[in-house]
Amino acid sequence: MNDRIEKRIELKASVARVWRALTDYREFGEWFRVKLDGPFVPGQVSRGQITYPGYEHLKWEAVV
């Protein structure tokens, strides 16, 4: 069974800016519209609340 979702997009941002958005939970939340409960910890579950209008009732969860 495949438990991954993959998508490719081209961003008009520097590699450093993208890396910051993927590694800092606050910046990640701004880019992907989710309020995370705390910093990312490798191997642990990260949880939060979707903030995208119309989807605020959804929880967000991922293994880092």
Secondary structure as the mmCIF struct_conf table of DSSP 4:
data_model
#
loop_
_struct_conf.conf_type_id
_struct_conf.id
_struct_conf.beg_label_comp_id
_struct_conf.beg_label_asym_id
_struct_conf.beg_label_seq_id
_struct_conf.end_label_comp_id
_struct_conf.end_label_asym_id
_struct_conf.end_label_seq_id
BEND BEND1 LYS A 12 ALA A 13
HELX_RH_AL_P HELX_RH_AL_P1 VAL A 15 THR A 23
BEND BEND2 ASP A 24 ASP A 24
HELX_RH_AL_P HELX_RH_AL_P2 TYR A 25 PHE A 32
TURN_TY1_P TURN_TY1_P1 ARG A 33 ARG A 33
STRN STRN1 VAL A 34 LEU A 36
BEND BEND3 ASP A 37 GLY A 38
TURN_TY1_P TURN_TY1_P2 PRO A 42 GLY A 43
BEND BEND4 GLN A 44 GLN A 44
STRN STRN2 VAL A 45 ILE A 50
BEND BEND5 TYR A 52 TYR A 52
TURN_TY1_P TURN_TY1_P3 PRO A 53 GLY A 54
TURN_TY1_P TURN_TY1_P4 GLU A 56 HIS A 57
STRN STRN3 LYS A 59 VAL A 63
#
